[in-house]
């Protein structure tokens, strides 16, 4: 059975790699073997190949020897399901870059700038060019209803922008939630054919420090800066059983922010599709989860554990004072006048 030049899929079945490569009869054999699932998106083989790449590090690279005994002690750096939690001091950028930069990965980055939020785009893009996935091919997908207000920002070679027109809305909750559906559709139409990884980011933000390949993984979530010191009974989970985002008391890991979701394109596609379906099911029952798509995201991630978690260094809020755990703020939500920028107002968390 001729399937793929590498055999990693056997130990780590990856149906999307297989589907695009094999002839119909091989797909049938794989279905019988339980290795093949149908998916609406025809992901190219090379889009998914990142998982099978070797972690090659060049000979002669000199760096501080990693220790088995010494490391960060004032924060937890691994989850109970053994996913890393990325903090300053847990990775060596030199090693990470030496492994990932030669892979020539394509990184899709979605950002929504609808209505007055278009004003945040310039700072977002300019600071991203300084700090975000520097030296990688980054394709920004800007979803906006104000194409004419998208600023011209000089991008480094290999980086480009596509503007995707979207309708406005008079409810900010709808704009924020609808991102799930629109990202899902954009992956199916375009991003799935182009990118290895995808980052979905809030626009009312700025980068302040390195955000590099240490953030790459299959399914990446970020701990919300407002709740990392709290236990789950204090999380703003959706607590009404009538909502599809419901999380019963007693359950919970971390509270994840809706501002940064990332991973392999196919895994983020699965997540956005799930959230979109749950949002629609809630809407059909005239219910809106406490924090819209973020509530559905938190439910999804409770039962579909992320493979890597970004610490609050990767999602801070400008109004919060820096503290001992957070040695560097890499990405932060700017202070905004909610009453002024939103078409309708709701108190922030
Ligand atoms: C939180 C989340 C956000 C989202 C929201 C709940 C963090 C730090 N932020 O932020 O990701 O989950 O709760 O729905 O975790 N937008 C527009 N135009 C608008 C309104 C929103 O373009 O009029 C877009 C924009 O990209 C913005 C994003 O939607 O960054 C989220 O909206 P927000 O920043 O107003 O939501 P916020 O601050 O409550």
Boltz pocket constraint, residues with backbone or C-beta under 6 A from the ligand:
constraints:
  - pocket:
      binder: B
      contacts: [[A, 111], [A, 112], [A, 113], [A, 114], [A, 115], [A, 116], [A, 117], [A, 118], [A, 143], [A, 172], [A, 173], [A, 175], [A, 176], [A, 177], [A, 201], [A, 202], [A, 203], [A, 204], [A, 224], [A, 256], [A, 257], [A, 258], [A, 259], [A, 260], [A, 291], [A, 292], [A, 293], [A, 294], [A, 315], [A, 316], [A, 333], [A, 341], [A, 342], [A, 343], [A, 348], [A, 349]]
      max_distance: 6.0
